[in-house]
Amino acid sequence: MKIRRILAYQVDLPLHEGSYKWSGGKSVDVFDSTIVAIETDDGTIGYGECCPLGPFYLPAYGAGVRAGLKELGPHLIGQDPTQTGKLNQLMDQCLKGHSYVKSPIDMACWDIKGQVARMPVCELLGGRYGDDFILYRAISQIEPEAMAANVKQYRDEGYRRFQLKVGGNPDEDIERIKLVANELETGDKLVADANTGWLMHEAARVVRAVDGVDVYIEQPCETYEECLAIRERTSHPFVLDEVIDGVNMIVRGHSDRAMDVVNIKISKFGGLTKAVLARDLCVQLGIAMTLEDSWGGDVTTAAIAHLAHSTPTDYLFTATDFNSYVTVSTADGAPQRQNGHMAASTQSGLGIVPRMDVLGEPVVDIK
């Protein structure tokens, strides 16, 4: 089996809530997503997706995905898509860095791999644990009272994990955390996610002020060293996200006792192949994980579901369902949340069929 053609489609993903806001005044109204199709010489087609959270969150942006595909794609024509390890080595040789460009290619290859094996991707990634897995809901940064109301709404819809977007004015963030905590019940989990937004003195104030609140502190400052300094000043469980961009940082963080939970974003690692490597390392080291991506629609959500469902339950802190945030459906068969939970498809591959009427004409065509 050989890759004979690589196509990319650009799709806008508006939000049900109108906009998504987080630290530093950052916000996005419509997400720029790229869906990649890999066609093989026997007619099998696999799909992947990459949707950066705007150009100001991580070193990634929507148009960059498509530009990178034009650079990388020609090197992959004629390669066997089922040999994902070999293909990842080739991608790293042909394009240094730019993991987010490689991610939808790798994702699509796993979709092909599952179709060829006639197995769901989660079974190829280690097996299916349980009937489903638990989701979190990200709460966009707005006024404290409104955020508390949103948490109550989503709790009524079945969510029991909440990722509260903070990293703004410390006094308001303290109020956000305390007001939201009052809405929760036994068994719920609250994460205060600053997305690198606090300076060290601000983070120190917040963690001290909420010392009596049952809350996880996520990525309070920009650098690893700054986060480690705050970690050493609080007894709250600690999550690292933006600085976790490879297995080397997981090993370093474990050695320094820098975190209790890590966020593994598929596109930040370069696809499912390397995300699974990180996932399995975390299991061996005893580190819990949130499994997700920067953003996305149905295809990304399907990939997250297979990664999460193949993760031992005790180590899966939570995962996310991006397709419930957006107003456009790009594929049939994608998993849907039910009462705060989700399950990966039982169909072969990712289990999705893209809606070509939504994807439109390709913007990249490599053959």
Secondary structure, 3 states (H helix, E strand, C coil): CCEEEEEEEEEEEEECCCCEECHHHCEECEEEEEEEEEEECCCCEEEEEECCCCCCCCCCCHHHHHHHHHHHHHHHCCCCCCCHHHHHHHHHHHCCCCHHHHHHHHHHHHHHHHHHHCCEHHHHCCCCCCCCEEECEEECCCCHHHHHHHHHHHHHCCCCEEEEECCCCHHHHHHHHHHHHCCCCCCCEEEEECCCCCCHHHHHHHHHHCCCCCCEEECCCCCHHHHHHHHCCCCCCEEECCCCCCHHHHHHHHHHCCCCEEEEEHHHHCCHHHHHHHHHHHHHHCCEEEEECCCCCHHHHHHHHHHHHCCCHHHEEEECCHHHCECCCCEECCCCCECCEECCCCCCECCCEECHHHHCCCCEEEC
